[in-house]
């Protein structure tokens, strides 16, 4: 099961999401996965080391919902290597 949407809505404990963040200041996208994209975004915006620490204007611009973490992880990898089906 895959459900696409603009931003996370009605997060349920058995769902896992692939999300795409966008930073206007860097003009870059970031792809990740999480059971709670909104909570994960807060971590991306906090003080930390890593790719997303380069900007503080990340916004969730896209999510896909999966019924299994392994399916979300596979989709995340697919997107990251550029073999993605159009979203």
C-alpha positions, 0 to 999 in steps of 0.5 A, a space after each residue: 500500500 502506498 499513499 501519496 500526499 502533500 505533508 503528513 496527515 493523520 500519522 498512525 503507529 503502523 505507518 512509515 513515511 518517506 519524506 522529501 524536505 526542501 531548503 530554499 536557502 540552499 535550493 536543495 532537497 533531502 530524502 529521508 524516512 520516519 514513522 513521524 515526519 513532523 517530529 523528524 523535521 524538528 530534529 533536522 531543524 535543531 542544532 546537530 551535525 550532518 547534511 541538514 544542519 547547513 540550513 534552518 529553513 527545511 520544509 516537508 514538501 512531499 511524503 509517501 506512506 507505507 505499511 511496512 518500514 522495509 517498504 519505506 526504506 526500499 523506496 527511500 533508497 530508490 529515490 536517492 539513487 535516481 531510479 524513482 518512478 515519477 511522483 
